[in-house]
Amino acid sequence: MQAVPSGPLHAARCGRDSGAGHARPGPKLDRARPPARWDSAPESVSDVQFFSNLDKKRHVELKMDQALLLIHNELLGTNLTVYWNSERCYHVGIDFLLTLLCALGLLISRLEVIATSLVTPRGSKQTDLEPVSIAFLVGLALIIVVSFLRFLLSLDDFNNWISKAINSRETDRLINSELGSPSRADPLAGAPQVEAWAPSAAAQRLRCVDTFRGIALIIMVFVNYGGGRYWYFKHASWNGLTVADLVFPWFVFIMGSSIFLSMTSILKRGCSKFRLLGKIAWRSFLLISIGIIIVNPNYCLGPLSWDKLRIPGVLQRLGVTYFVVAVLELLFAKPVPESCASERGCSSLRDVLCGWPQWLFILMLESIWLGLTFLLPVPGCPTGYLGPGGIGDLGKYPNCTGGAAGHIDRLLLGEGHLYQRPSSTVLYHTQVAYDPEGILGTINSIVMAFLGVQAGKILLYYKDQTKDILIRFTAWSCFLGLISVALTKVSENEGFIPVNKNLWSISYVTTLSSFAFFILLVLYPVVDVKGLWTGTPFFYPGMNSILVYVGHEVFENYFPFQWRLEDEQSHKEHLTQNTVATALWVLIAYILYKKKIFWKI
């Protein structure tokens, strides 16, 4: 921030939340009476007293994540110009912020930002991370308690005693399904089951896959419910990553792993490829339909309107991605040699080389994404534009949000059928509709799922060879990480292709895939090999993921998932509500698991 004499008072219209920049929550200005004009001296003694009282006041109410800026100008007869900007703004020029400055109405040369602590209406001294820390400690305590109880159950004496009162059966021998919803008789396989191709021993379900899926799903539910209204649980405005940007790609990644594992199991049991293709097409159709008709519309606002119905969405992208990747694997499916599953006679790159036709197709798809993104002419926009539009890039391209990706969606789907308030709206004042689940980004979603297929191949081709599996997970994580480093130049905005969730840029895919391989690198030995953790409580929603996702979207505004808060400006109350709502879905998934109820589409 800088201030220079003369000229009117100015500031940039850019910040993390409502122009707050890096400011943390602080006290709110009391607007009991209109303030004096900022470009003139106080007109009366009462104005002077008002300013004097305000200058001394510190613990007054402020809206969530807002800051109070006091500006004093002691240069009599000289105006003060203040230029302000945030490092979160990329290529954004300074601009007026009249709402904040008019509310202050002060002329002082001292610059003072009261933004070091969250001041609640009761004036309690509480940092903005305190509720999150408490929630984390409570969750950690619950996990420790549950783990201790499971340890007790593993003891023979305790288990014999408790089994007299409780008689439960596990369902761990169910095959992996693409979306985490197992059933005893998989409808894809048909009945009766053919046992000639089945392994001699019952296939053990990989708990690390369901656990990873459950972790991604539960974070997704928590973020969608509000995440306590903290900025790091909101999507990045444009380039960069927050917690909210991690979970959807991970879900796509683990879906790819499950596609390969379940399809291999189904084909071994003798299901024909033609029958399996029909089931794949039907499942994709159901996912897309549920997304468009059930999840996207807000029926509380009235009947379904086709004129303004959003067509893209999370389930729609999952449906398209699932169809392409599943059909690709089905067309080139080969039996997994038993020698690779149990011996060391296979090539060290067998899991990659056996799928060279699929890799060729994926590389072709990525070439299409690169060609359209950087070579497609977009009217009124520079070729290869990747910016947010609005006031970004000094306001030169206000209607170019997303470049080619946004143009393709508006051209093929129509602006009325896209997401009307993208995450770039708050920071960059985006003026056009833009959908983060649009057509062009689906190509990289397919790439993400195929990398998940590669993880599934590693788990199956090198079954019971823990060291080989971990080496390959490490290699893939490092390889994809290095690609991300090269594409981004280890920079949020200055790289060749920045990490961007709205665009689903290739660097976003390689970065999140690198993280995904690393998570499997940790989960597989801990959950499946050593058995140090059972995946509780994430394992249960991971087994019923479609039901949990659709349910949390449909019942979001209903009690007990939401209720009227005493203080809408309290992070703590929002965090409590969102945590309770998320925990309820974990409980529902646990109950359904115990009842052996799984929603499979």
C-alpha positions in Angstrom: 0.0 0.0 0.0 1.2 3.5 -0.7 -0.1 7.0 -0.1 0.8 10.2 -2.0 -0.5 13.7 -1.4 -3.0 15.4 -3.8 -5.8 13.9 -5.7 -8.9 12.0 -4.4 -8.7 9.0 -2.2 -8.3 5.8 -4.2 -7.9 2.0 -3.6 -7.9 -1.1 -5.7 -11.1 -3.2 -6.0 -9.4 -6.5 -5.4 -8.9 -8.7 -2.4 -9.6 -12.2 -1.0 -13.1 -11.5 0.2 -15.0 -8.3 -0.6 -11.8 -6.4 -1.1 -10.2 -7.4 2.2 -6.9 -8.5 0.6 -4.7 -10.2 3.3 -6.6 -8.5 6.1 -7.9 -10.8 8.7 -11.3 -10.3 10.5 -11.4 -7.1 12.6 -13.9 -4.8 14.2 -16.8 -3.3 12.2 -17.4 0.4 11.9 -20.5 1.6 13.7 -22.8 3.2 11.2 -25.2 4.8 13.6 -25.0 8.1 11.7 -23.8 9.0 8.2 -20.1 9.8 8.2 -18.7 13.0 6.8 -17.4 13.3 3.3 -13.9 11.9 2.8 -12.8 14.8 0.6 -13.6 17.6 3.0 -12.8 18.6 6.5 -15.3 17.8 9.3 -18.3 20.2 9.0 -19.2 20.4 12.7 -18.1 19.7 16.3 -20.2 16.6 16.4 -18.4 15.3 13.3 -15.1 15.8 15.1 -16.3 14.0 18.2 -17.6 11.2 16.0 -14.2 10.7 14.4 -12.4 11.0 17.7 -14.6 8.3 19.3 -14.1 6.1 16.2 -10.4 6.5 16.3 -10.4 5.3 19.9 -12.8 2.4 19.3 -11.3 -1.0 18.6 -13.7 -3.8 19.6 -16.7 -3.0 17.5 -18.5 -5.4 15.2 -17.3 -6.2 11.7 -18.7 -8.6 9.2 -17.0 -11.9 8.6 -13.5 -11.6 7.1 -13.6 -7.8 6.8 -11.0 -5.3 8.1 -11.2 -1.7 9.2 -8.8 0.8 7.7 -8.3 4.1 9.4 -6.7 6.9 7.3 -5.6 10.2 8.9 -4.4 13.2 6.9 -2.7 15.9 8.9 -1.6 17.8 5.8 -4.1 20.6 5.9 -5.5 21.7 2.6 -3.9 18.7 0.8 -5.8 15.7 -0.5 -4.4 12.2 0.0 -4.3 9.5 -2.7 -4.1 5.9 -1.4 -3.3 3.1 -3.9 -4.0 -0.4 -2.6 -3.7 -3.8 -4.1 -3.4 -7.4 -2.9 -0.8 -10.0 -4.0 -3.7 -12.3 -4.6 -4.6 -10.1 -7.6 -2.7 -10.9 -10.8 -2.3 -8.2 -13.4 -5.1 -6.0 -11.8 -4.7 -2.2 -11.8 -5.7 0.0 -8.9 -9.4 1.1 -8.7 -11.9 2.8 -6.4 -13.1 1.1 -3.3 -15.7 3.7 -2.4 -17.7 1.5 -0.1 -14.9 1.1 2.4 -13.5 4.6 2.2 -16.9 6.4 2.3 -17.8 4.4 5.3 -14.8 5.7 7.2 -15.0 9.4 6.3 -11.7 10.2 8.0 -8.8 12.5 6.8 -5.6 11.4 8.6 -2.1 10.7 7.5 -1.5 7.7 9.7 -2.4 4.3 8.0 -3.7 1.8 10.4 -5.3 -1.6 9.6 -7.1 -3.2 12.5 -7.0 -6.7 11.3 -5.0 -8.9 13.6 -7.8 -10.8 15.3 -11.4 -11.9 14.9 -13.7 -9.8 17.0 -17.0 -11.4 17.7 -20.1 -9.4 18.7 -19.3 -10.3 22.3 -15.8 -9.1 21.9 -14.2 -12.4 22.7 -10.5 -12.7 21.7 -10.4 -15.6 19.3 -8.1 -16.3 16.4 -9.6 -17.4 13.1 -7.8 -20.7 13.3 -9.0 -21.6 16.8 -12.3 -23.3 15.8 -10.5 -25.3 13.1 -7.9 -26.4 15.6 -10.6 -27.5 18.0 -12.5 -29.4 15.3 -9.2 -31.1 14.2 -8.4 -32.2 17.8 -11.9 -33.5 18.3 -11.7 -35.5 15.1 -8.3 -36.8 16.0 -9.6 -37.9 19.4 -12.5 -39.8 17.8 -10.2 -41.6 15.5 -7.9 -42.6 18.4 -10.9 -43.8 20.4 -12.2 -45.9 17.5 -8.8 -47.3 16.7 -8.4 -48.3 20.4 -11.8 -50.0 20.4 -10.8 -51.9 17.2 -7.6 -53.0 19.0 -9.6 -54.3 21.9 -11.8 -56.2 19.5 -8.7 -57.8 18.0 -7.9 -59.4 21.4 -9.3 -62.9 21.7 -10.6 -62.6 25.2 -12.3 -59.3 24.7 -13.7 -60.5 21.3 -15.1 -63.6 22.8 -16.9 -61.6 25.4 -18.3 -59.0 23.1 -19.3 -61.5 20.5 -21.9 -63.0 22.9 -23.8 -59.7 22.7 -23.0 -58.6 19.2 -22.9 -60.8 16.1 -21.7 -59.0 13.0 -20.4 -60.1 9.7 -17.9 -58.3 7.4 -18.5 -57.5 3.7 -14.9 -57.0 2.7 -14.9 -59.7 0.1 -17.1 -57.7 -2.3 -15.4 -56.8 -5.6 -14.4 -53.2 -6.3 -17.0 -51.1 -8.1 -16.2 -48.0 -10.1 -18.1 -45.6 -7.8 -17.7 -47.3 -4.5 -21.1 -49.1 -4.2 -20.6 -52.9 -4.0 -23.3 -55.6 -4.3 -23.2 -59.3 -3.8 -24.2 -60.0 -7.4 -22.8 -57.3 -9.6 -25.4 -56.4 -12.3 -22.6 -55.9 -14.7 -21.5 -59.5 -14.5 -25.0 -61.0 -14.8 -26.1 -64.2 -13.2 -25.2 -67.0 -12.8 -21.6 -66.2 -12.0 -18.9 -68.1 -13.9 -16.3 -69.4 -11.5 -13.9 -70.8 -14.1 -11.9 -67.6 -14.4 -12.1 -66.6 -10.7 -9.1 -66.9 -8.5 -8.8 -69.8 -6.2 -9.2 -67.7 -3.2 -11.9 -65.1 -2.6 -10.8 -61.7 -3.8 -10.0 -59.4 -1.0 -11.3 -55.8 -1.4 -8.6 -53.2 -1.2 -9.6 -51.0 1.7 -7.1 -48.3 0.7 -9.1 -47.6 -2.5 -12.3 -47.1 -0.5 -10.5 -45.2 2.2 -9.0 -42.8 -0.4 -12.4 -42.4 -2.1 -14.0 -41.7 1.3 -11.4 -39.1 2.2 -12.0 -37.2 -1.0 -15.8 -37.5 -0.6 -16.0 -36.3 3.0 -13.8 -33.3 2.3 -16.0 -32.6 -0.7 -19.1 -32.7 1.4 -17.6 -30.4 4.1 -16.4 -27.9 1.5 -19.8 -27.9 -0.3 -21.6 -27.2 3.0 -19.4 -24.1 3.6 -16.2 -25.3 5.3 -16.9 -22.9 8.2 -16.8 -20.0 5.8 -13.0 -20.0 5.8 -11.3 -18.8 2.6 -9.0 -21.9 2.4 -12.1 -24.1 2.2 -13.3 -22.1 -0.8 -12.2 -22.7 -4.4 -9.3 -20.6 -5.6 -10.5 -17.5 -7.5 -8.5 -18.5 -10.6 -4.9 -19.8 -10.5 -3.6 -21.7 -7.5 -4.9 -24.4 -5.1 -6.9 -24.5 -1.9 -8.2 -27.5 0.1 -11.5 -27.3 -1.9 -9.6 -27.7 -5.2 -8.1 -31.1 -4.2 -11.0 -33.4 -3.7 -12.9 -33.7 -7.0 -9.8 -34.7 -9.0 -9.0 -37.3 -6.4 -12.4 -38.7 -6.7 -12.0 -38.9 -10.5 -8.5 -40.6 -10.0 -9.8 -43.3 -7.6 -12.8 -43.9 -9.9 -10.3 -44.7 -12.6 -8.5 -47.2 -10.3 -11.8 -48.9 -9.5 -12.8 -49.1 -13.1 -9.8 -51.3 -13.9 -10.0 -53.4 -10.7 -13.7 -54.1 -11.1 -13.7 -54.6 -14.9 -10.9 -57.1 -14.6 -12.8 -59.1 -11.9 -16.0 -59.0 -13.9 -14.4 -60.2 -17.1 -12.6 -63.0 -15.2 -16.1 -64.3 -14.2 -17.1 -64.6 -17.8 -19.2 -61.6 -18.5 -19.3 -60.8 -22.3 -17.8 -57.5 -23.4 -21.0 -56.6 -25.3 -23.2 -57.0 -22.2 -20.6 -55.0 -20.2 -20.7 -52.2 -22.7 -24.4 -51.9 -22.4 -24.1 -51.6 -18.6 -21.4 -49.0 -18.9 -23.6 -46.9 -21.2 -26.6 -47.2 -18.9 -24.6 -46.2 -15.8 -23.1 -43.2 -17.6 -26.6 -42.1 -18.7 -27.9 -42.4 -15.1 -25.0 -40.3 -13.7 -25.6 -37.5 -16.2 -29.4 -37.6 -15.8 -29.1 -37.5 -12.0 -26.7 -34.5 -12.2 -28.9 -32.5 -14.6 -32.3 -33.2 -13.2 -31.8 -33.8 -9.5 -28.5 -32.2 -8.3 -28.3 -29.0 -10.5 -31.8 -27.5 -10.2 -32.9 -25.6 -7.1 -36.5 -26.7 -6.8 -37.0 -24.4 -3.8 -37.0 -21.5 -6.3 -39.8 -23.0 -8.3 -40.4 -25.7 -11.0 -37.6 -26.8 -13.4 -36.9 -24.3 -16.1 -35.1 -25.7 -19.2 -34.3 -22.2 -20.3 -31.9 -21.6 -17.4 -31.0 -25.2 -16.5 -27.3 -25.7 -15.9 -26.1 -28.6 -18.1 -22.5 -29.3 -16.9 -21.9 -30.4 -13.4 -19.9 -32.8 -11.2 -22.0 -36.0 -11.9 -22.2 -35.1 -15.5 -18.4 -34.9 -15.8 -18.1 -38.2 -13.8 -20.6 -39.8 -16.2 -18.7 -38.8 -19.4 -15.3 -39.5 -17.9 -16.4 -43.0 -16.7 -17.9 -43.8 -20.1 -14.8 -42.9 -22.1 -12.3 -44.5 -19.7 -14.4 -47.7 -19.1 -15.0 -48.2 -22.9 -11.3 -47.6 -23.6 -10.3 -50.2 -21.1 -13.0 -52.6 -22.3 -11.9 -52.4 -26.0 -8.3 -53.2 -25.2 -8.8 -55.4 -22.1 -6.3 -58.2 -21.7 -6.2 -60.9 -19.0 -3.8 -60.1 -16.3 -1.1 -62.8 -16.4 -1.0 -64.8 -13.2 2.8 -64.7 -13.4 2.6 -60.9 -13.0 0.2 -61.2 -10.1 2.4 -63.6 -8.1 5.9 -63.9 -9.7 8.7 -61.7 -10.7 9.0 -62.8 -14.3 7.3 -59.8 -15.9 9.0 -56.7 -17.3 9.3 -53.9 -14.9 7.2 -51.7 -17.2 4.6 -54.4 -18.0 1.9 -52.3 -16.4 2.6 -49.5 -18.8 3.5 -51.3 -22.0 0.5 -53.6 -21.9 -1.7 -50.5 -22.3 0.1 -48.7 -25.1 -3.1 -48.3 -27.3 -4.8 -46.6 -24.4 -1.8 -44.4 -23.8 -1.8 -43.4 -27.4 -5.5 -42.4 -27.2 -4.9 -40.4 -24.1 -1.9 -38.6 -25.6 -4.1 -37.8 -28.7 -6.8 -36.4 -26.4 -4.3 -34.2 -24.6 -3.0 -32.9 -27.9 -6.6 -31.9 -28.8 -6.8 -30.0 -25.4 -3.6 -28.2 -26.0 -4.5 -27.4 -29.6 -7.9 -26.0 -28.8 -6.7 -24.1 -25.7 -3.7 -22.4 -27.3 -4.6 -22.2 -31.0 -8.4 -21.8 -31.3 -9.3 -18.2 -32.2 -11.7 -16.6 -29.8 -13.5 -13.4 -30.9 -12.3 -10.4 -29.0 -9.6 -12.3 -27.1 -6.0 -13.1 -27.6 -5.2 -16.6 -28.8 -4.2 -18.9 -26.0 -5.7 -16.7 -23.3 -5.9 -18.5 -19.9 -7.0 -15.6 -17.7 -10.1 -14.8 -15.7 -11.4 -11.9 -17.7 -13.2 -9.1 -15.8 -10.7 -6.7 -14.2 -7.9 -9.2 -14.6 -5.1 -8.5 -17.0 -5.7 -4.8 -16.3 -9.3 -5.1 -17.6 -8.2 -5.5 -21.2 -10.3 -8.7 -21.8 -13.4 -8.4 -19.6 -15.5 -11.0 -21.6 -12.7 -13.5 -22.2 -13.1 -15.6 -19.0 -11.5 -19.0 -19.6 -10.4 -18.2 -23.1 -11.1 -21.1 -25.5 -12.8 -23.2 -22.8 -15.4 -20.6 -22.0 -15.9 -19.8 -25.6 -16.6 -23.4 -26.5 -19.1 -23.8 -23.7 -21.0 -20.6 -24.5 -21.0 -21.5 -28.2 -22.2 -25.1 -27.8 -24.3 -25.0 -24.6 -25.4 -21.4 -24.5 -24.6 -18.9 -21.7 -27.9 -19.6 -19.9 -27.0 -23.2 -19.4 -23.7 -22.5 -17.6 -22.6 -21.7 -14.1 -23.6 -18.1 -13.6 -21.3 -17.1 -10.7 -17.8 -18.7 -11.1 -15.2 -18.4 -8.3 -13.5 -15.6 -10.2 -16.4 -13.3 -9.8 -15.5 -12.1 -6.3 -11.9 -11.3 -7.0 -11.9 -10.4 -10.7 -15.5 -9.2 -11.1 -16.1 -11.7 -14.0 -18.9 -10.4 -16.2 -19.7 -13.6 -18.2 -21.0 -17.1 -17.3 -18.2 -19.7 -17.0 -18.6 -23.4 -16.0 -15.7 -25.1 -14.2 -17.2 -28.5 -15.3 -17.3 -27.5 -19.0 -16.6 -29.4 -22.2 -12.9 -28.7 -22.7 -11.9 -29.5 -19.1 -13.6 -32.9 -19.4 -10.7 -34.0 -21.6 -8.2 -33.5 -18.8 -10.7 -35.2 -16.4 -10.4 -38.3 -18.7 -6.6 -38.0 -18.4 -6.9 -37.9 -14.6 -9.1 -41.0 -14.5 -6.7 -42.8 -16.8 -3.8 -42.1 -14.4 -6.0 -43.7 -11.8 -6.3 -46.7 -14.1 -2.6 -46.9 -14.0 -2.6 -47.0 -10.2 -5.1 -49.8 -10.4 -2.9 -51.7 -12.8 0.0 -51.4 -10.4 -2.0 -52.8 -7.5 -3.2 -55.8 -9.6 -0.1 -56.6 -11.7 2.2 -56.6 -8.7 -0.2 -58.1 -6.2 1.5 -59.2 -3.0 4.7 -57.5 -4.1 4.5 -54.6 -1.7 8.0 -53.2 -2.5 7.3 -53.1 -6.3 4.0 -51.4 -5.7 5.5 -48.7 -3.5 8.4 -48.1 -5.9 6.1 -47.5 -8.7 3.8 -45.3 -6.7 6.9 -43.2 -5.7 8.1 -43.1 -9.3 4.8 -41.9 -10.7 4.4 -39.3 -8.0 7.9 -37.9 -8.6 7.5 -38.0 -12.4 4.1 -36.2 -12.4 5.5 -33.7 -9.9 8.4 -32.9 -12.1 6.1 -32.3 -15.0 4.1 -29.9 -12.8 7.3 -28.1 -11.8 8.3 -27.6 -15.5 4.8 -26.4 -16.5 4.3 -24.0 -13.7 7.9 -22.9 -13.0 7.0 -23.4 -9.3 4.8 -20.3 -9.6 1.1 -19.6 -9.1 0.8 -17.3 -12.1 4.1 -17.1 -14.1 4.3 -20.6 -15.5 3.6 -21.9 -19.0 0.4 -23.5 -17.8 -0.6 -22.5 -14.3 -2.4 -24.8 -11.9 -6.1 -24.0 -12.5 -9.1 -25.8 -11.3 -11.5 -23.8 -13.4 -9.7 -24.7 -16.6 -8.7 -28.2 -15.3 -5.3 -27.4 -16.8 -2.9 -30.2 -17.5 -0.6 -28.9 -14.7 -3.6 -29.1 -12.4 -4.0 -32.8 -13.4 -0.4 -33.7 -13.0 -0.1 -31.9 -9.7 -3.2 -33.6 -8.2 -2.3 -37.0 -9.7 1.2 -36.7 -8.1 -0.5 -36.1 -4.7 -2.9 -39.0 -5.3 -0.1 -41.5 -6.0 1.6 -40.2 -2.8 -1.6 -40.7 -0.8 -1.8 -44.3 -2.1 1.9 -44.7 -1.3 0.9 -44.0 2.3 -2.5 -45.7 2.5 -1.6 -49.0 0.9 1.0 -50.2 3.4 -0.8 -48.7 6.4 -4.3 -50.0 5.6 -3.9 -53.1 3.4 -0.4 -54.5 4.2 0.3 -53.8 7.8 -3.3 -53.2 8.9 -2.3 -50.4 11.2 -5.5 -48.5 10.3 -8.7 -49.8 8.9 -9.6 -46.6 7.1 -12.3 -45.8 9.7 -14.4 -43.6 9.4 -13.7 -42.7 5.7 -14.0 -46.3 4.6 -17.8 -46.3 5.1 -18.8 -43.3 2.9 -16.2 -44.6 0.4 -18.3 -47.7 0.0 -21.5 -45.7 -0.7 -20.1 -42.7 -2.4 -22.9 -41.9 -4.9 -25.6 -42.1 -2.2 -23.6 -39.8 0.1 -22.9 -37.3 -2.7 -26.4 -37.1 -4.1 -27.9 -37.1 -0.6 -25.8 -34.2 0.7 -26.7 -32.1 -2.4 -30.4 -32.8 -2.2 -30.9 -32.4 1.6 -28.4 -29.6 2.0 -31.0 -27.0 3.2 -32.9 -29.4 5.4 -32.6 -30.0 9.2 -30.5 -31.6 10.7 -27.9 -30.6 8.0 -28.7 -26.9 8.3 -30.4 -24.7 10.9 -30.8 -21.0 11.7 -27.6 -19.7 13.3 -27.6 -17.3 16.2 -24.8 -15.3 14.7 -24.3 -15.5 10.9 -21.0 -13.7 11.2 -19.4 -16.4 13.4 -16.9 -18.8 11.9 -17.3 -21.0 14.9 -21.1 -21.5 14.4 -20.7 -22.1 10.7 -17.9 -24.6 11.4 -20.0 -26.4 14.0 -23.0 -26.7 11.6 -20.9 -27.9 8.7 -19.0 -30.4 10.8 -22.2 -31.8 12.2 -23.7 -32.1 8.8 -20.7 -33.9 7.4 -20.5 -36.2 10.4 -24.1 -37.1 9.9 -23.4 -38.4 6.4 -20.5 -40.5 7.8 -22.9 -41.9 10.3 -25.5 -42.6 7.7 -22.9 -44.4 5.5 -21.8 -46.5 8.6 -25.3 -47.6 9.3 -26.0 -48.5 5.7 -22.7 -50.4 5.6 -23.7 -52.4 8.7 -27.1 -53.0 7.1 -25.4 -54.1 3.9 -27.3 -51.5 1.9 -25.3 -50.0 -1.1 -26.8 -47.8 -3.7 -25.5 -49.0 -7.0 -26.4 -47.5 -10.4 
